[in-house]
Amino acid sequence: MTVNEIAPDLERGSLRVLVVDRNMVMRQGLRSLLEAGVRVGAVYETDGSDAVESVERLRPDVVLFTTLWPDVDDQGLLDQLCRRAAVLVLSNSAERALVERGLRAGATGFLVHGQFLAEDLAEAVLATAGRQPTLSPGAVAALVESVRSASSPRIETASGSTPAYGLSRREVEIMECVVWGHGNLDIARTLCISEKTVKNHINHIYMKLGCRNRAEAISLWLGTARPTAPRTVVPQARSRI
């Protein structure tokens, strides 16, 4: 996947990012990482005390919000920021309540420390600028757990008998299995089809939803994202931060 495929409207060096974090060392570290990106033109930072004012004044493409803790002040601030800009949450925890609150507030993505690489952060910021969701594995697991604990074990389709997003009935069945956390082999056994057939269906699902992976597909299916044009993933070698 290329930068242009993530955020095609951004020119080189045009991306504006606002880092919101109470910890000055964390803010400066994130700023250094982001400023090394070829698409980042300016990185601003705030401890959160003037975050809303900064967003309205600076008009950033992305707000990197890294202070999501279980208290009222941060939740209220996140709500306000999400109404004004594309927000990527960076959290120390993948606790289900935090992930749910972040996404319900309107955050585009949710990354968990220890579950992403330096390249992943840069890619997530670009994806957020293009309003495309990026979720760490822990955030995906939290969403799956949320679905499992819901009163209804089934995912509703877009309208009655019409499969959601143009998916066939079989693809809807497979997508529901994916949301429940089942792997390809488990899905194949459940639906009495081959694992290769499952993989083919999932590839078709990704194309129809405009997703790159299970995380994005689940996010879209649960209503936290909107369908977009299909994109291509180009695997790259990465080093962990």
C-alpha positions as CSV (number, residue, x, y, z in Angstrom):
1,M,0.0,0.0,0.0
2,T,1.4,3.4,-1.0
3,V,1.0,6.7,0.8
4,N,-1.1,8.0,-2.1
5,E,-3.5,5.0,-1.6
6,I,-3.9,5.9,2.0
7,A,-4.4,9.7,1.7
8,P,-4.5,10.6,-2.0
9,D,-5.4,14.2,-1.5
10,L,-2.3,15.0,0.5
11,E,0.7,16.6,-1.2
12,R,4.3,15.9,-0.1
13,G,5.1,17.6,3.2
14,S,1.5,19.0,3.6
15,L,0.2,16.9,6.5
16,R,-0.4,18.9,9.7
17,V,-0.5,16.9,13.0
18,L,-1.4,18.0,16.5
19,V,-0.1,15.8,19.3
20,V,-2.2,16.0,22.5
21,D,-0.5,14.5,25.6
22,R,0.1,15.5,29.2
23,N,3.6,14.1,29.2
24,M,6.1,16.5,27.6
25,V,8.7,13.7,26.9
26,M,6.0,11.6,25.1
27,R,4.9,14.6,23.1
28,Q,8.4,15.4,21.9
29,G,9.2,11.8,21.1
30,L,6.1,11.4,19.0
31,R,6.8,14.8,17.3
32,S,10.3,13.6,16.4
33,L,8.9,10.4,14.8
34,L,6.3,12.2,12.9
35,E,8.5,15.0,11.6
36,A,10.7,12.3,10.0
37,G,7.8,11.4,7.7
38,V,7.9,12.5,4.1
39,R,4.2,13.6,4.2
40,V,4.4,15.6,7.4
41,G,4.7,19.3,7.0
42,A,4.2,20.5,10.5
43,V,3.7,18.9,14.0
44,Y,2.3,20.9,16.8
45,E,1.9,19.8,20.4
46,T,-0.2,20.6,23.5
47,D,-0.7,19.2,27.0
48,G,-4.5,19.3,26.3
49,S,-5.3,22.4,28.2
50,D,-5.8,24.4,25.0
51,A,-6.4,21.4,22.6
52,V,-9.8,22.6,21.3
53,E,-8.5,26.1,20.7
54,S,-5.4,24.7,19.0
55,V,-7.5,22.6,16.6
56,E,-9.7,25.5,15.7
57,R,-6.6,27.8,15.2
58,L,-4.2,25.3,13.4
59,R,-6.8,23.2,11.5
60,P,-4.6,20.0,11.7
61,D,-5.3,17.1,9.4
62,V,-4.9,14.7,12.3
63,V,-5.1,14.9,16.0
64,L,-2.9,12.3,17.8
65,F,-4.7,12.0,21.1
66,T,-2.6,10.1,23.7
67,T,-4.3,10.9,26.9
68,L,-7.3,8.7,27.0
69,W,-7.7,7.6,30.6
70,P,-10.8,6.5,32.5
71,D,-11.7,10.0,33.7
72,V,-14.4,12.5,32.7
73,D,-12.1,15.3,31.6
74,D,-10.3,13.3,28.9
75,Q,-13.5,11.8,27.6
76,G,-15.1,15.2,27.2
77,L,-12.0,16.5,25.5
78,L,-12.0,13.6,23.1
79,D,-15.6,14.2,22.2
80,Q,-14.9,17.8,21.4
81,L,-11.8,17.0,19.3
82,C,-13.6,14.3,17.3
83,R,-16.2,16.8,16.3
84,R,-13.5,19.1,14.9
85,A,-10.9,16.8,13.4
86,A,-9.8,13.3,12.5
87,V,-8.5,11.7,15.7
88,L,-6.1,8.8,16.2
89,V,-6.1,7.6,19.8
90,L,-2.8,6.2,21.2
91,S,-3.4,4.4,24.5
92,N,-1.5,2.4,27.1
93,S,-4.4,0.0,27.4
94,A,-6.7,-2.1,25.2
95,E,-9.3,-2.3,27.9
96,R,-12.7,-2.8,26.3
97,A,-14.3,0.2,27.9
98,L,-11.6,2.5,26.7
99,V,-11.7,1.2,23.1
100,E,-15.5,1.5,23.0
101,R,-15.5,5.0,24.4
102,G,-12.8,6.1,22.0
103,L,-14.5,4.8,18.9
104,R,-18.0,5.9,20.0
105,A,-16.6,9.4,20.5
106,G,-15.7,9.4,16.8
107,A,-12.0,8.5,16.8
108,T,-10.9,7.1,13.4
109,G,-8.3,4.8,14.8
110,F,-7.1,3.3,18.1
111,L,-3.5,2.1,18.6
112,V,-2.1,0.4,21.8
113,H,1.4,0.9,23.0
114,G,3.5,-2.2,22.4
115,Q,1.3,-3.4,19.5
116,F,2.7,-1.2,16.7
117,L,5.9,-0.3,15.0
118,A,7.3,3.2,14.0
119,E,6.2,2.5,10.5
120,D,2.7,1.5,11.7
121,L,2.3,4.8,13.5
122,A,3.2,6.8,10.4
123,E,0.9,4.7,8.3
124,A,-1.9,5.1,10.9
125,V,-1.6,8.9,10.9
126,L,-1.8,9.0,7.1
127,A,-4.8,6.6,7.2
128,T,-6.5,8.8,9.8
129,A,-6.0,11.8,7.5
130,G,-7.9,9.9,4.9
131,R,-10.6,8.9,7.4
132,Q,-9.5,5.2,7.2
133,P,-9.6,3.2,10.4
134,T,-6.5,1.6,11.9
135,L,-6.8,-0.6,15.0
136,S,-4.2,-2.5,17.0
137,P,-4.8,-6.2,17.6
138,G,-5.8,-5.4,21.2
139,A,-8.4,-2.9,20.0
140,V,-9.8,-5.5,17.6
141,A,-10.0,-8.0,20.4
142,A,-11.9,-5.5,22.5
143,L,-14.4,-4.9,19.7
144,V,-14.9,-8.7,19.3
145,E,-15.5,-9.0,23.0
146,S,-18.0,-6.2,22.9
147,V,-19.9,-8.0,20.1
148,R,-19.9,-11.3,22.0
149,S,-21.3,-9.7,25.2
150,A,-24.0,-7.9,23.3
151,S,-27.6,-9.1,23.8
152,S,-27.9,-10.2,20.2
153,P,-25.2,-12.6,18.8
154,R,-26.0,-11.7,15.2
155,I,-24.8,-8.8,13.1
156,E,-27.6,-7.0,11.3
157,T,-27.2,-6.5,7.6
158,A,-27.8,-3.1,6.0
159,S,-31.4,-3.7,5.1
160,G,-33.6,-6.7,5.7
161,S,-32.8,-9.4,3.2
162,T,-30.3,-7.3,1.3
163,P,-26.7,-8.1,2.3
164,A,-24.7,-5.2,3.6
165,Y,-22.3,-3.4,1.3
166,G,-23.1,-5.6,-1.6
167,L,-21.8,-8.8,0.1
168,S,-23.4,-12.1,-0.9
169,R,-25.2,-14.1,1.7
170,R,-22.2,-16.4,2.1
171,E,-19.9,-13.4,2.4
172,V,-22.2,-12.1,5.1
173,E,-21.9,-15.4,7.0
174,I,-18.2,-15.4,6.7
175,M,-17.9,-11.7,7.8
176,E,-20.0,-12.5,10.9
177,C,-17.6,-15.3,11.7
178,V,-14.7,-12.9,11.3
179,V,-16.3,-10.4,13.7
180,W,-16.6,-13.2,16.3
181,G,-12.9,-13.8,16.1
182,H,-12.9,-17.1,14.1
183,G,-9.8,-18.0,12.0
184,N,-10.1,-19.2,8.4
185,L,-9.8,-22.9,9.3
186,D,-12.6,-22.6,12.0
187,I,-14.8,-20.8,9.5
188,A,-14.2,-23.5,6.9
189,R,-15.2,-26.2,9.3
190,T,-18.2,-24.3,10.5
191,L,-19.6,-23.7,7.0
192,C,-18.4,-27.0,5.6
193,I,-16.3,-25.4,2.8
194,S,-12.5,-25.5,2.1
195,E,-10.1,-23.1,3.8
196,K,-9.1,-21.9,0.3
197,T,-12.7,-21.0,-0.4
198,V,-12.8,-19.0,2.8
199,K,-9.7,-17.1,1.8
200,N,-11.2,-16.3,-1.6
201,H,-14.4,-15.0,0.0
202,I,-12.4,-12.9,2.5
203,N,-10.4,-11.3,-0.3
204,H,-13.7,-10.5,-2.1
205,I,-15.0,-9.0,1.2
206,Y,-12.0,-6.8,1.5
207,M,-12.4,-5.5,-2.1
208,K,-16.1,-4.8,-1.5
209,L,-15.6,-3.0,1.8
210,G,-12.4,-1.2,0.7
211,C,-10.4,-2.7,3.5
212,R,-6.9,-3.9,3.9
213,N,-7.2,-6.4,6.8
214,R,-9.5,-8.0,9.4
215,A,-9.2,-5.0,11.7
216,E,-10.6,-2.5,9.1
217,A,-13.3,-5.0,8.0
218,I,-14.4,-5.5,11.6
219,S,-14.4,-1.8,12.3
220,L,-16.5,-1.1,9.2
221,W,-18.9,-3.9,10.0
222,L,-19.5,-2.6,13.5
223,G,-20.3,0.8,12.2
224,T,-17.1,2.7,13.1
225,A,-16.1,3.4,9.5
226,R,-17.5,3.9,6.0
227,P,-16.9,1.9,2.9
228,T,-14.2,3.3,0.5
229,A,-12.6,2.3,-2.7
230,P,-10.5,-0.9,-2.7
231,R,-6.8,-0.6,-1.9
232,T,-3.8,-2.8,-2.3
233,V,-1.5,-3.9,0.6
234,V,2.3,-3.9,-0.1
235,P,4.0,-5.8,2.8
236,Q,7.2,-4.1,4.1
237,A,10.0,-5.2,6.5
238,R,9.6,-3.3,9.8
239,S,11.5,-2.9,13.0
240,R,9.7,-2.6,16.4
241,I,9.7,0.5,18.5
